[in-house]
Amino acid sequence: MQERVTLIRMDENQHTEDAGRKSWTWVLPDGHASNDWSHYRRRLATVVTRQGLESITLGTIAGEPLLMLRAGTAEPGAPRLLLASGFHGEEPAGPWGVLEFLDATDGDLLSRVQLTILPLVNATGFRAGTRFNAFGENPNRGYLGLPGESPSHEGLLLLAHGELLLDAACDGLLTCHEDVLLSHAYIYSSEHTAEPSGFSHSLLAANAAHFPLHPDGIVDGCRVTGGIVFNHYDGSFESWLMQRGAARIACVETPGQHPIAQRIAAQRAMIEAFLACAPAKQD
C-alpha cells in the first residue's frame, strides 16, 4: 500500500459531500493500514487493561461504540482535562497519537490531573478513511445550532452527555486534528485572554518541533498569525465547550503531506505538552 498524497488545496468551506467521502489511507510503521479499525480496537483494549483505565461506552453509532476513558488521579482538586480525537476519519494521526501516548506514559504526567479521553469519536469515518461518518455527516459541526448546521449522530450523543463532558473539560480541552491537504502545521486555541498565553505557545512549540509552521495569512477561512488561529468560534465541539465554560481549548493540526509516523509523534508530543501545562491543583 502506498501513501496517498494530493497537492490540491481546499479550505473548510470547500469540504463538499464528495470530499467528505473521499478515502485517505496511509501505512503505519507496523505495516497496518491507518484505518485498520480492528487493529486499533485490539491495541486500545490492551492499553486500557494494562494501564488500568476506566472505560465507559457513551453509546453506539452504526454498531460502533463511542468510548470514553478515564485516567490519572481521582484526587479532589486535581485539574480536570478532556482529550478528544478522531472527529474526522481521514485524520488518523490523532487517534493513533492518543494510543501511543497511553501506551508509553509512565504515569508521571497523569499523577496530578483528572484526564478524560474520547480516543476516537467518528469510528465509522475512521474505518472508511473518510472525513464524514457513515451517514455523510461532519461530526465536528452542529453543536451550537448555527444556521445551516445540524449535529451528527456523534454530535447528538456528545450533546446528550454535555454536563459530563463540560465537567471533564473544566480546566482545559485538547482535540487532535489534521489538515491532510497541507504541509505546514498550526493550531486553533481559545482562551479568556486577549492574546495567546503560554498554554497556546507550548502546544504550538510541540507541533513546530516536527513541522514548519503555517505562514501568516488565511487557513480554512481563518486568520492565522504565528501558527495560531486565536479565539475563533464556530459550530464545533471545541467552541461549544469553550462557550459553556471550559477554561481554555486547543485544536491542534498536523499536516497530512508528511509521513504518518512523524504526525503521530507530533500528536503524542502535543498531548504531553497539554498535560504538562495543566493548571495547579486547587486545595
Secondary structure, 3 states (H helix, E strand, C coil): CCCCCCCCCCCHHHCCHHHHCCCCCCECCCCCECCCHHHHHHHHHHHHHHHCCEEEEEEEECCEEEEEEEEECCCCCCCEEEEEECCCCCCCHHHHHHHHHHHHCCCCHHHHCEEEEECCCCHHHHHHCCCCCCCCCCCCCCCCCCCCCCCCHHHHHHHHCHHHHHHHCCCCEEEEEEECCCCCEEEEEEECCCCCCHHHHHHHHHHHCCCCECCCEEECCEEEECCEEECCCCCCHHHHHHHHCCCEEEEEEEECCCCHHHHHHHHHHHHHHHHHCCCCCCC
